Amino acid sequence: MVAPKSLTVCLLFSSTCYSLSRFCSKLKHLDLTSCVSITNSSLKGISEGCRGLEYLNLSWCDQITKDGVEALVRGCRGLKALLLRGCTQLEDEALKHIQNYCHELVSLNLQSCSRVTDEGVVHICRGCHRLQALCLSGCSNLTDASLTALALNCPRLQGQLSSGLFQKQGCVSRIKSRVCIMKYVFLWLTSHCLFLPCAAYPRILEAARCSHLTDAGFTLLARNCHDLEKMDLEECILITDSTLAQLSVHCPKLQALSLSHCELITDDGILHLSNSTCGHERLRVLELDNCLLITDVALEHLENCRGLERLELYDCQQVTRAGIKRMRAQLPHVKVHAYFAPVTPPTAVGGSGQRLCRCCVIL
């Protein structure tokens, strides 16, 4: 019998981990999502035998602490993807161990690791220069210092920017002293995909619900991270057309952009986007739900985005059916999702078939 190189396990105990380590030494891919019985001892067992491990998902294994992470990374130094979502006991010291031993790391997910601070993110940026995907969603202690660290020290996100800037004396203290304007900033690679080679990881930034994030932070990011492909800025309520102007100039590879509930975005911001290289050549998905200042003029601008495939316009109260119809005459392939409130509440429709809400219109 050939030992597996990829394994997904639903229920696992520490003793099983030692057996796994003993008999599956060539294991590359291991998914232990929601195995709540996993402990630091379990990770020690895995690290002793599965030293070739490249992908490990420990999401919601909430008994894990910094000691378990240290034991793991000391033995599994070739890890390329490590998912620690919901490991709520992890602190900055755990990230320092990752910095010291995981120099091949490409994807790291720390969603809802609420004890992580800017110091931990600085550790990651200093030691993991191959990083392309970083999720810090729900790490509510983070500030703009984390965004600065990412912008200055992750060359796989930056393209031409040189790395290692935190090695310079005094730089960390300068980063820490910056104004705190961000609650959540994270680069994300979906945790449900199979492990891919480094070159296959997209560059993705998700900063949804970052209500304190401003144009200043995005200006720094855009000017240093030119390879970003997908961005979710939903409910970044302080950003304005200035952010779109910076993204239009500095992020020519942008393919998908969510600006839902960014209520300061206007038609002028969409004009910047539609006249850019990404607008003309790359943009496929644009979400503008509840952007109250967007009008039919923005739809006219979007006619320049010949590759646009999907446009979200729910609750854009100044957008009309006529405006959508005119745009679709120029872009017949685009799917537009819009909302138009009925004059009177919809009446119940009889029959056993599938029912569709009359408020929601897919045009």
TORKOL-4160 file (C-alpha; in steps of 0.2 Angstrom, whole numbers, padded with zeros to 4 digits, m for minus):
363
<pt num="1" X="0000" Y="0000" Z="0000"/>
<pt num="2" X="0007" Y="0017" Z="m0005"/>
<pt num="3" X="0006" Y="0030" Z="0009"/>
<pt num="4" X="m0005" Y="0045" Z="0003"/>
<pt num="5" X="0003" Y="0062" Z="m0001"/>
<pt num="6" X="m0014" Y="0072" Z="0002"/>
<pt num="7" X="m0026" Y="0069" Z="0017"/>
<pt num="8" X="m0041" Y="0077" Z="0024"/>
<pt num="9" X="m0046" Y="0071" Z="0041"/>
<pt num="10" X="m0062" Y="0075" Z="0051"/>
<pt num="11" X="m0058" Y="0068" Z="0068"/>
<pt num="12" X="m0040" Y="0066" Z="0074"/>
<pt num="13" X="m0032" Y="0063" Z="0091"/>
<pt num="14" X="m0014" Y="0066" Z="0096"/>
<pt num="15" X="m0010" Y="0047" Z="0096"/>
<pt num="16" X="m0017" Y="0047" Z="0078"/>
<pt num="17" X="m0005" Y="0061" Z="0073"/>
<pt num="18" X="0010" Y="0051" Z="0079"/>
<pt num="19" X="0004" Y="0036" Z="0069"/>
<pt num="20" X="0001" Y="0047" Z="0054"/>
<pt num="21" X="0019" Y="0054" Z="0056"/>
<pt num="22" X="0026" Y="0037" Z="0057"/>
<pt num="23" X="0018" Y="0029" Z="0042"/>
<pt num="24" X="0015" Y="0044" Z="0030"/>
<pt num="25" X="0032" Y="0052" Z="0030"/>
<pt num="26" X="0029" Y="0058" Z="0012"/>
<pt num="27" X="0013" Y="0067" Z="0016"/>
<pt num="28" X="0013" Y="0084" Z="0007"/>
<pt num="29" X="m0005" Y="0090" Z="0010"/>
<pt num="30" X="m0015" Y="0089" Z="0026"/>
<pt num="31" X="m0032" Y="0096" Z="0030"/>
<pt num="32" X="m0037" Y="0096" Z="0049"/>
<pt num="33" X="m0050" Y="0109" Z="0048"/>
<pt num="34" X="m0061" Y="0109" Z="0064"/>
<pt num="35" X="m0052" Y="0094" Z="0072"/>
<pt num="36" X="m0055" Y="0102" Z="0089"/>
<pt num="37" X="m0045" Y="0088" Z="0098"/>
<pt num="38" X="m0029" Y="0093" Z="0090"/>
<pt num="39" X="m0017" Y="0100" Z="0103"/>
<pt num="40" X="0001" Y="0106" Z="0103"/>
<pt num="41" X="0006" Y="0088" Z="0106"/>
<pt num="42" X="m0003" Y="0083" Z="0090"/>
<pt num="43" X="0008" Y="0096" Z="0080"/>
<pt num="44" X="0024" Y="0089" Z="0088"/>
<pt num="45" X="0019" Y="0072" Z="0082"/>
<pt num="46" X="0016" Y="0078" Z="0064"/>
<pt num="47" X="0032" Y="0088" Z="0064"/>
<pt num="48" X="0043" Y="0073" Z="0069"/>
<pt num="49" X="0038" Y="0062" Z="0054"/>
<pt num="50" X="0030" Y="0073" Z="0040"/>
<pt num="51" X="0045" Y="0085" Z="0037"/>
<pt num="52" X="0040" Y="0086" Z="0019"/>
<pt num="53" X="0023" Y="0094" Z="0022"/>
<pt num="54" X="0019" Y="0109" Z="0011"/>
<pt num="55" X="0001" Y="0112" Z="0015"/>
<pt num="56" X="m0007" Y="0112" Z="0032"/>
<pt num="57" X="m0024" Y="0118" Z="0037"/>
<pt num="58" X="m0027" Y="0119" Z="0055"/>
<pt num="59" X="m0042" Y="0131" Z="0054"/>
<pt num="60" X="m0053" Y="0131" Z="0070"/>
<pt num="61" X="m0041" Y="0120" Z="0080"/>
<pt num="62" X="m0043" Y="0131" Z="0094"/>
<pt num="63" X="m0032" Y="0122" Z="0107"/>
<pt num="64" X="m0016" Y="0126" Z="0098"/>
<pt num="65" X="m0004" Y="0139" Z="0105"/>
<pt num="66" X="0012" Y="0147" Z="0101"/>
<pt num="67" X="0021" Y="0131" Z="0108"/>
<pt num="68" X="0012" Y="0120" Z="0096"/>
<pt num="69" X="0017" Y="0132" Z="0081"/>
<pt num="70" X="0035" Y="0132" Z="0087"/>
<pt num="71" X="0036" Y="0113" Z="0087"/>
<pt num="72" X="0027" Y="0112" Z="0070"/>
<pt num="73" X="0038" Y="0124" Z="0060"/>
<pt num="74" X="0054" Y="0118" Z="0068"/>
<pt num="75" X="0051" Y="0101" Z="0059"/>
<pt num="76" X="0041" Y="0107" Z="0044"/>
<pt num="77" X="0052" Y="0120" Z="0037"/>
<pt num="78" X="0046" Y="0118" Z="0019"/>
<pt num="79" X="0028" Y="0123" Z="0022"/>
<pt num="80" X="0021" Y="0134" Z="0008"/>
<pt num="81" X="0003" Y="0136" Z="0014"/>
<pt num="82" X="m0002" Y="0137" Z="0033"/>
<pt num="83" X="m0020" Y="0140" Z="0037"/>
<pt num="84" X="m0023" Y="0145" Z="0056"/>
<pt num="85" X="m0041" Y="0152" Z="0055"/>
<pt num="86" X="m0050" Y="0153" Z="0071"/>
<pt num="87" X="m0034" Y="0148" Z="0081"/>
<pt num="88" X="m0039" Y="0161" Z="0094"/>
<pt num="89" X="m0025" Y="0157" Z="0107"/>
<pt num="90" X="m0011" Y="0162" Z="0094"/>
<pt num="91" X="m0001" Y="0178" Z="0098"/>
<pt num="92" X="0013" Y="0187" Z="0090"/>
<pt num="93" X="0026" Y="0175" Z="0097"/>
<pt num="94" X="0018" Y="0161" Z="0086"/>
<pt num="95" X="0021" Y="0172" Z="0071"/>
<pt num="96" X="0039" Y="0175" Z="0077"/>
<pt num="97" X="0042" Y="0156" Z="0076"/>
<pt num="98" X="0035" Y="0156" Z="0058"/>
<pt num="99" X="0046" Y="0170" Z="0054"/>
<pt num="100" X="0061" Y="0161" Z="0060"/>
<pt num="101" X="0058" Y="0144" Z="0051"/>
<pt num="102" X="0045" Y="0146" Z="0037"/>
<pt num="103" X="0055" Y="0155" Z="0023"/>
<pt num="104" X="0046" Y="0146" Z="0009"/>
<pt num="105" X="0029" Y="0151" Z="0015"/>
<pt num="106" X="0018" Y="0158" Z="0001"/>
<pt num="107" X="0000" Y="0158" Z="0009"/>
<pt num="108" X="m0004" Y="0162" Z="0028"/>
<pt num="109" X="m0022" Y="0163" Z="0034"/>
<pt num="110" X="m0024" Y="0171" Z="0052"/>
<pt num="111" X="m0042" Y="0175" Z="0051"/>
<pt num="112" X="m0050" Y="0178" Z="0068"/>
<pt num="113" X="m0033" Y="0177" Z="0077"/>
<pt num="114" X="m0039" Y="0191" Z="0087"/>
<pt num="115" X="m0023" Y="0192" Z="0098"/>
<pt num="116" X="m0012" Y="0196" Z="0084"/>
<pt num="117" X="m0005" Y="0214" Z="0083"/>
<pt num="118" X="0006" Y="0224" Z="0072"/>
<pt num="119" X="0021" Y="0216" Z="0079"/>
<pt num="120" X="0016" Y="0199" Z="0073"/>
<pt num="121" X="0013" Y="0205" Z="0056"/>
<pt num="122" X="0030" Y="0214" Z="0056"/>
<pt num="123" X="0038" Y="0197" Z="0061"/>
<pt num="124" X="0029" Y="0189" Z="0046"/>
<pt num="125" X="0035" Y="0202" Z="0034"/>
<pt num="126" X="0053" Y="0201" Z="0040"/>
<pt num="127" X="0054" Y="0182" Z="0038"/>
<pt num="128" X="0042" Y="0177" Z="0024"/>
<pt num="129" X="0048" Y="0186" Z="0008"/>
<pt num="130" X="0039" Y="0174" Z="m0003"/>
<pt num="131" X="0022" Y="0178" Z="0004"/>
<pt num="132" X="0009" Y="0181" Z="m0009"/>
<pt num="133" X="m0007" Y="0178" Z="0001"/>
<pt num="134" X="m0010" Y="0184" Z="0019"/>
<pt num="135" X="m0027" Y="0184" Z="0028"/>
<pt num="136" X="m0028" Y="0195" Z="0043"/>
<pt num="137" X="m0047" Y="0196" Z="0043"/>
<pt num="138" X="m0054" Y="0199" Z="0061"/>
<pt num="139" X="m0037" Y="0203" Z="0068"/>
<pt num="140" X="m0045" Y="0219" Z="0076"/>
<pt num="141" X="m0029" Y="0225" Z="0085"/>
<pt num="142" X="m0020" Y="0229" Z="0068"/>
<pt num="143" X="m0017" Y="0247" Z="0063"/>
<pt num="144" X="m0010" Y="0256" Z="0048"/>
<pt num="145" X="0008" Y="0249" Z="0053"/>
<pt num="146" X="0003" Y="0232" Z="0047"/>
<pt num="147" X="m0002" Y="0239" Z="0030"/>
<pt num="148" X="0014" Y="0248" Z="0029"/>
<pt num="149" X="0024" Y="0233" Z="0033"/>
<pt num="150" X="0015" Y="0223" Z="0019"/>
<pt num="151" X="0018" Y="0237" Z="0007"/>
<pt num="152" X="0037" Y="0238" Z="0010"/>
<pt num="153" X="0042" Y="0220" Z="0013"/>
<pt num="154" X="0032" Y="0208" Z="0003"/>
<pt num="155" X="0041" Y="0208" Z="m0014"/>
<pt num="156" X="0029" Y="0194" Z="m0022"/>
<pt num="157" X="0015" Y="0207" Z="m0020"/>
<pt num="158" X="0026" Y="0222" Z="m0025"/>
<pt num="159" X="0033" Y="0217" Z="m0041"/>
<pt num="160" X="0049" Y="0228" Z="m0043"/>
<pt num="161" X="0050" Y="0234" Z="m0025"/>
<pt num="162" X="0065" Y="0228" Z="m0016"/>
<pt num="163" X="0063" Y="0218" Z="0000"/>
<pt num="164" X="0071" Y="0218" Z="0017"/>
<pt num="165" X="0068" Y="0236" Z="0022"/>
<pt num="166" X="0064" Y="0231" Z="0040"/>
<pt num="167" X="0082" Y="0226" Z="0042"/>
<pt num="168" X="0087" Y="0244" Z="0043"/>
<pt num="169" X="0089" Y="0251" Z="0061"/>
<pt num="170" X="0075" Y="0261" Z="0068"/>
<pt num="171" X="0062" Y="0256" Z="0054"/>
<pt num="172" X="0051" Y="0245" Z="0065"/>
<pt num="173" X="0049" Y="0259" Z="0078"/>
<pt num="174" X="0045" Y="0271" Z="0064"/>
<pt num="175" X="0032" Y="0259" Z="0057"/>
<pt num="176" X="0024" Y="0257" Z="0075"/>
<pt num="177" X="0023" Y="0276" Z="0077"/>
<pt num="178" X="0012" Y="0278" Z="0062"/>
<pt num="179" X="m0006" Y="0284" Z="0064"/>
<pt num="180" X="m0018" Y="0270" Z="0068"/>
<pt num="181" X="m0031" Y="0271" Z="0054"/>
<pt num="182" X="m0035" Y="0253" Z="0050"/>
<pt num="183" X="m0045" Y="0239" Z="0059"/>
<pt num="184" X="m0044" Y="0225" Z="0047"/>
<pt num="185" X="m0032" Y="0223" Z="0032"/>
<pt num="186" X="m0029" Y="0206" Z="0024"/>
<pt num="187" X="m0023" Y="0198" Z="0008"/>
<pt num="188" X="m0032" Y="0182" Z="0005"/>
<pt num="189" X="m0031" Y="0166" Z="m0004"/>
<pt num="190" X="m0047" Y="0155" Z="m0003"/>
<pt num="191" X="m0044" Y="0142" Z="0011"/>
<pt num="192" X="m0054" Y="0129" Z="0002"/>
<pt num="193" X="m0043" Y="0127" Z="m0014"/>
<pt num="194" X="m0030" Y="0113" Z="m0016"/>
<pt num="195" X="m0012" Y="0118" Z="m0014"/>
<pt num="196" X="m0005" Y="0126" Z="m0030"/>
<pt num="197" X="0013" Y="0130" Z="m0035"/>
<pt num="198" X="0019" Y="0147" Z="m0030"/>
<pt num="199" X="0017" Y="0155" Z="m0047"/>
<pt num="200" X="m0002" Y="0150" Z="m0047"/>
<pt num="201" X="m0007" Y="0161" Z="m0032"/>
<pt num="202" X="m0016" Y="0176" Z="m0036"/>
<pt num="203" X="m0013" Y="0193" Z="m0028"/>
<pt num="204" X="m0028" Y="0197" Z="m0018"/>
<pt num="205" X="m0032" Y="0210" Z="m0005"/>
<pt num="206" X="m0048" Y="0209" Z="0005"/>
<pt num="207" X="m0051" Y="0224" Z="0017"/>
<pt num="208" X="m0070" Y="0223" Z="0019"/>
<pt num="209" X="m0078" Y="0232" Z="0034"/>
<pt num="210" X="m0062" Y="0242" Z="0037"/>
<pt num="211" X="m0071" Y="0257" Z="0042"/>
<pt num="212" X="m0055" Y="0267" Z="0047"/>
<pt num="213" X="m0045" Y="0263" Z="0032"/>
<pt num="214" X="m0042" Y="0279" Z="0021"/>
<pt num="215" X="m0036" Y="0285" Z="0005"/>
<pt num="216" X="m0019" Y="0287" Z="0012"/>
<pt num="217" X="m0017" Y="0269" Z="0016"/>
<pt num="218" X="m0023" Y="0263" Z="m0001"/>
<pt num="219" X="m0011" Y="0276" Z="m0009"/>
<pt num="220" X="0004" Y="0268" Z="m0001"/>
<pt num="221" X="m0002" Y="0251" Z="m0005"/>
<pt num="222" X="m0006" Y="0254" Z="m0023"/>
<pt num="223" X="0011" Y="0263" Z="m0026"/>
<pt num="224" X="0020" Y="0248" Z="m0020"/>
<pt num="225" X="0010" Y="0233" Z="m0024"/>
<pt num="226" X="0007" Y="0234" Z="m0043"/>
<pt num="227" X="0002" Y="0215" Z="m0046"/>
<pt num="228" X="m0014" Y="0215" Z="m0036"/>
<pt num="229" X="m0027" Y="0206" Z="m0046"/>
<pt num="230" X="m0043" Y="0206" Z="m0034"/>
<pt num="231" X="m0048" Y="0218" Z="m0021"/>
<pt num="232" X="m0063" Y="0218" Z="m0009"/>
<pt num="233" X="m0065" Y="0236" Z="m0001"/>
<pt num="234" X="m0083" Y="0234" Z="0004"/>
<pt num="235" X="m0088" Y="0246" Z="0018"/>
<pt num="236" X="m0072" Y="0255" Z="0018"/>
<pt num="237" X="m0083" Y="0270" Z="0021"/>
<pt num="238" X="m0069" Y="0283" Z="0021"/>
<pt num="239" X="m0062" Y="0280" Z="0004"/>
<pt num="240" X="m0065" Y="0292" Z="m0010"/>
<pt num="241" X="m0062" Y="0294" Z="m0029"/>
<pt num="242" X="m0044" Y="0297" Z="m0024"/>
<pt num="243" X="m0041" Y="0278" Z="m0020"/>
<pt num="244" X="m0048" Y="0274" Z="m0037"/>
<pt num="245" X="m0037" Y="0286" Z="m0046"/>
<pt num="246" X="m0022" Y="0278" Z="m0037"/>
<pt num="247" X="m0027" Y="0260" Z="m0041"/>
<pt num="248" X="m0030" Y="0265" Z="m0059"/>
<pt num="249" X="m0013" Y="0272" Z="m0061"/>
<pt num="250" X="m0003" Y="0259" Z="m0051"/>
<pt num="251" X="m0013" Y="0242" Z="m0052"/>
<pt num="252" X="m0014" Y="0238" Z="m0071"/>
<pt num="253" X="m0018" Y="0219" Z="m0067"/>
<pt num="254" X="m0034" Y="0222" Z="m0057"/>
<pt num="255" X="m0048" Y="0210" Z="m0063"/>
<pt num="256" X="m0061" Y="0211" Z="m0049"/>
<pt num="257" X="m0065" Y="0226" Z="m0037"/>
<pt num="258" X="m0079" Y="0227" Z="m0024"/>
<pt num="259" X="m0083" Y="0245" Z="m0019"/>
<pt num="260" X="m0100" Y="0241" Z="m0011"/>
<pt num="261" X="m0106" Y="0253" Z="0003"/>
<pt num="262" X="m0092" Y="0265" Z="m0001"/>
<pt num="263" X="m0104" Y="0279" Z="m0001"/>
<pt num="264" X="m0091" Y="0293" Z="m0005"/>
<pt num="265" X="m0087" Y="0285" Z="m0022"/>
<pt num="266" X="m0094" Y="0295" Z="m0037"/>
<pt num="267" X="m0095" Y="0295" Z="m0056"/>
<pt num="268" X="m0078" Y="0303" Z="m0057"/>
<pt num="269" X="m0070" Y="0288" Z="m0048"/>
<pt num="270" X="m0077" Y="0276" Z="m0060"/>
<pt num="271" X="m0071" Y="0288" Z="m0074"/>
<pt num="272" X="m0053" Y="0285" Z="m0068"/>
<pt num="273" X="m0056" Y="0266" Z="m0067"/>
<pt num="274" X="m0063" Y="0265" Z="m0084"/>
<pt num="275" X="m0050" Y="0275" Z="m0093"/>
<pt num="276" X="m0035" Y="0265" Z="m0085"/>
<pt num="277" X="m0026" Y="0250" Z="m0092"/>
<pt num="278" X="m0035" Y="0238" Z="m0080"/>
<pt num="279" X="m0052" Y="0245" Z="m0086"/>
<pt num="280" X="m0048" Y="0243" Z="m0104"/>
<pt num="281" X="m0039" Y="0226" Z="m0103"/>
<pt num="282" X="m0042" Y="0217" Z="m0087"/>
<pt num="283" X="m0057" Y="0222" Z="m0077"/>
<pt num="284" X="m0070" Y="0208" Z="m0076"/>
<pt num="285" X="m0080" Y="0211" Z="m0060"/>
<pt num="286" X="m0086" Y="0227" Z="m0052"/>
<pt num="287" X="m0097" Y="0228" Z="m0037"/>
<pt num="288" X="m0105" Y="0245" Z="m0033"/>
<pt num="289" X="m0120" Y="0240" Z="m0022"/>
<pt num="290" X="m0126" Y="0254" Z="m0011"/>
<pt num="291" X="m0114" Y="0267" Z="m0019"/>
<pt num="292" X="m0127" Y="0281" Z="m0017"/>
<pt num="293" X="m0118" Y="0294" Z="m0028"/>
<pt num="294" X="m0116" Y="0283" Z="m0043"/>
<pt num="295" X="m0128" Y="0288" Z="m0057"/>
<pt num="296" X="m0131" Y="0283" Z="m0075"/>
<pt num="297" X="m0115" Y="0293" Z="m0080"/>
<pt num="298" X="m0104" Y="0280" Z="m0072"/>
<pt num="299" X="m0112" Y="0267" Z="m0083"/>
<pt num="300" X="m0108" Y="0277" Z="m0098"/>
<pt num="301" X="m0090" Y="0277" Z="m0092"/>
<pt num="302" X="m0090" Y="0259" Z="m0090"/>
<pt num="303" X="m0094" Y="0256" Z="m0108"/>
<pt num="304" X="m0075" Y="0258" Z="m0110"/>
<pt num="305" X="m0072" Y="0242" Z="m0100"/>
<pt num="306" X="m0075" Y="0230" Z="m0114"/>
<pt num="307" X="m0070" Y="0214" Z="m0104"/>
<pt num="308" X="m0083" Y="0218" Z="m0090"/>
<pt num="309" X="m0093" Y="0202" Z="m0086"/>
<pt num="310" X="m0102" Y="0206" Z="m0070"/>
<pt num="311" X="m0108" Y="0223" Z="m0063"/>
<pt num="312" X="m0117" Y="0224" Z="m0046"/>
<pt num="313" X="m0129" Y="0239" Z="m0043"/>
<pt num="314" X="m0140" Y="0234" Z="m0029"/>
<pt num="315" X="m0147" Y="0250" Z="m0020"/>
<pt num="316" X="m0139" Y="0262" Z="m0032"/>
<pt num="317" X="m0153" Y="0274" Z="m0031"/>
<pt num="318" X="m0148" Y="0286" Z="m0044"/>
<pt num="319" X="m0145" Y="0272" Z="m0057"/>
<pt num="320" X="m0160" Y="0269" Z="m0069"/>
<pt num="321" X="m0166" Y="0255" Z="m0079"/>
<pt num="322" X="m0164" Y="0266" Z="m0095"/>
<pt num="323" X="m0146" Y="0269" Z="m0090"/>
<pt num="324" X="m0143" Y="0250" Z="m0088"/>
<pt num="325" X="m0151" Y="0247" Z="m0105"/>
<pt num="326" X="m0140" Y="0259" Z="m0114"/>
<pt num="327" X="m0124" Y="0252" Z="m0106"/>
<pt num="328" X="m0130" Y="0234" Z="m0111"/>
<pt num="329" X="m0132" Y="0239" Z="m0129"/>
<pt num="330" X="m0113" Y="0243" Z="m0129"/>
<pt num="331" X="m0109" Y="0228" Z="m0118"/>
<pt num="332" X="m0121" Y="0214" Z="m0122"/>
<pt num="333" X="m0112" Y="0201" Z="m0113"/>
<pt num="334" X="m0111" Y="0209" Z="m0096"/>
<pt num="335" X="m0122" Y="0203" Z="m0082"/>
<pt num="336" X="m0130" Y="0217" Z="m0072"/>
<pt num="337" X="m0138" Y="0214" Z="m0055"/>
<pt num="338" X="m0149" Y="0228" Z="m0049"/>
<pt num="339" X="m0163" Y="0232" Z="m0037"/>
<pt num="340" X="m0178" Y="0242" Z="m0041"/>
<pt num="341" X="m0191" Y="0244" Z="m0027"/>
<pt num="342" X="m0209" Y="0240" Z="m0032"/>
<pt num="343" X="m0222" Y="0253" Z="m0032"/>
<pt num="344" X="m0233" Y="0241" Z="m0021"/>
<pt num="345" X="m0227" Y="0226" Z="m0011"/>
<pt num="346" X="m0226" Y="0210" Z="m0021"/>
<pt num="347" X="m0241" Y="0199" Z="m0020"/>
<pt num="348" X="m0239" Y="0180" Z="m0016"/>
<pt num="349" X="m0237" Y="0169" Z="m0032"/>
<pt num="350" X="m0246" Y="0153" Z="m0031"/>
<pt num="351" X="m0239" Y="0136" Z="m0038"/>
<pt num="352" X="m0225" Y="0124" Z="m0032"/>
<pt num="353" X="m0212" Y="0131" Z="m0044"/>
<pt num="354" X="m0197" Y="0141" Z="m0039"/>
<pt num="355" X="m0201" Y="0159" Z="m0033"/>
<pt num="356" X="m0191" Y="0174" Z="m0037"/>
<pt num="357" X="m0192" Y="0191" Z="m0027"/>
<pt num="358" X="m0200" Y="0204" Z="m0038"/>
<pt num="359" X="m0188" Y="0217" Z="m0031"/>
<pt num="360" X="m0172" Y="0208" Z="m0037"/>
<pt num="361" X="m0169" Y="0210" Z="m0056"/>
<pt num="362" X="m0156" Y="0202" Z="m0066"/>
<pt num="363" X="m0154" Y="0212" Z="m0082"/>
